[in-house]
Amino acid sequence: MGAHKRHDRCANARDVLPESVLKQVQKHYTGHLWVPTPVNPARRRRAQVLALYMQGRKQVDIARIVKLTPQRVWQIIDKERRRGIFSRDFHRG
């Protein structure tokens, strides 16, 4: 197995996979193969916060469900609001 930098976007499987793993992959697929990154827990929690918010849940309820402070929930929602993720006609009380 050759040296591989984690931040590379593209690499030859021979350079990054053990021989046994490479042979297993080749049994199922040859050609370009995209390997997704592991799910980031913070990204998953952020998505959950936004989904609950879009369902109309209150900030304090969201905080309790996802085990964050209400202030952090507000930061996540506010950041997405600033990015324009919420439609202009979607107003919360």
C-alpha positions in Angstrom: 0.0 0.0 0.0 1.5 3.4 -1.1 1.4 6.7 0.7 -1.9 8.4 0.4 -3.0 11.8 1.5 -6.5 11.9 2.9 -7.3 15.2 1.2 -6.7 13.8 -2.3 -9.8 13.8 -4.5 -8.7 11.0 -6.8 -6.3 8.1 -6.2 -5.5 4.8 -7.8 -7.0 2.0 -5.7 -3.7 0.1 -6.0 -2.0 2.9 -4.1 -4.5 3.2 -1.3 -6.1 -0.3 -0.7 -4.6 -3.5 0.6 -4.3 -6.1 -2.1 -7.1 -8.3 -0.6 -9.5 -5.4 -0.5 -8.6 -4.4 -4.1 -9.4 -7.9 -5.3 -12.7 -7.9 -3.5 -13.7 -4.6 -5.1 -12.6 -5.8 -8.6 -15.0 -8.8 -8.2 -17.9 -6.3 -8.0 -16.9 -3.3 -10.1 -14.3 -2.0 -12.4 -14.0 1.6 -13.6 -14.4 4.9 -11.7 -15.8 4.4 -8.2 -16.9 7.1 -5.8 -16.3 6.3 -2.1 -18.4 8.5 0.2 -16.9 9.9 3.3 -18.1 8.7 6.6 -21.1 10.6 8.0 -20.0 13.4 10.1 -22.0 13.5 13.4 -22.0 17.3 13.4 -23.4 17.3 9.9 -26.0 14.8 10.8 -27.1 16.8 13.9 -27.2 20.0 11.8 -29.5 18.3 9.3 -31.7 17.1 12.1 -32.0 20.6 13.6 -33.0 22.0 10.2 -35.5 19.2 9.6 -37.2 19.7 13.0 -37.2 23.4 12.4 -39.0 23.0 9.1 -41.5 20.8 10.8 -42.4 23.7 13.0 -40.8 22.5 16.2 -39.8 25.1 18.8 -36.1 26.0 19.3 -36.1 24.7 22.9 -37.7 21.4 21.8 -35.1 21.0 19.0 -32.3 21.6 21.5 -33.6 19.0 23.9 -34.1 16.4 21.1 -30.6 16.8 19.5 -28.9 17.5 22.8 -27.6 21.0 22.0 -28.1 24.3 23.7 -31.0 26.5 22.4 -28.3 29.1 21.5 -26.5 26.6 19.3 -29.8 25.6 17.6 -30.4 29.3 16.9 -26.9 29.6 15.4 -27.5 26.7 13.0 -30.8 28.1 11.9 -29.6 31.6 11.6 -26.6 30.6 9.5 -28.9 28.7 7.1 -31.3 31.7 7.0 -28.4 33.9 6.0 -27.4 31.5 3.3 -30.9 31.7 1.9 -31.9 28.1 2.6 -35.4 29.1 3.8 -37.8 30.6 1.3 -38.7 34.2 1.8 -42.3 33.4 2.4 -41.5 30.9 5.1 -42.0 32.8 8.3 -41.8 31.4 11.9 -43.6 33.0 14.8 
